[in-house]
Amino acid sequence: MDSPIVSAQGLRKRFGEFEALAGLDLAVPPGTVYGLLGPNGAGKSTAVRILSTLTRPTAGRATVAGFDVREHPGKVREAIGLAGQHAAMDEKLTGRENLRVFGKLARLGRRGARRRADELLERFELTEAADRQVSTYSGGMRRRIDLIASLLRAPSVLFLDEPTTGLDPRSRLEIWAIVRELVAAGATVLLTTQYLEEADQLASAVAVIDRGQVIAEGTPAQLKARIGSHIDVEVGSEDDLAEAGAILERMTGGQPRAEDLRIVTGVHGTAPSVPQIVRELDAAGVAIQDVGVRRPSLDDVFLTLTGRPAEAPAEQRTDEQPKQREKQEAAA
């Protein structure tokens, strides 16, 4: 088996009293998409910033492409590409001009930067929009150009930090297509995301992160099997909630929870069919508005693994201080 191209052992990061990473362990095989799945504040972005040498760990060890991020940050930077959560483009320049600027910063030289920018624009079919100012681009177009900028040095490892957050479905599919093409060409992608669907579509392995630690790991299929399907029943009135909950608990073996006029429960084993559920509820005189069997969401993952929803605690959502300290460290 190939050695991991990205690895972390006991990675910790503190910002004053706040511990963003609390002993993170990762092992990313080469030539794959590896997903870091978790809500805002879970530690995903902090892990990426450490692995890409933008901030230093408080403790632990990490290597990328065989180089220690503390001891050989320059070598790590030569091997990686990074697309953060927000496109880092100069809006007064065109897409092509932005890429050429980034190419020069990547030490490709004037000619090399021009050649590489033109090559990538053509490869990803963006030549038509390349000479428009970035200020005229849609959100999806900005993300695509930002992603291309991270490829100027043909990195062996690409870090994508929530690349599709806020994008419309079409733009999201375009980003997914680029990621698949890169991996097919031999790159390794470490992808952070809040979307189970995105990890399911792209990743061959997923680590679920909560409060700075990996709490579950496996293929998307393994995680879904662990969580199982969920049954969602909307009833006509609050008087029906208790009876509907008791019936679903008996049919599924799960523990129902009420959400307004809905009863939601996980399924232990094979999920009953919708007709079976309707017959049982109807026989008990429960007024039914809607019944569905659905795949798990990120909230379902976290409810199953941690017993709480995926919404981050208030102290984790307030991350301006960590970001400010990371900037200071990166400049040091």
Disulfide bonds with the S-S distance in Angstrom:
none
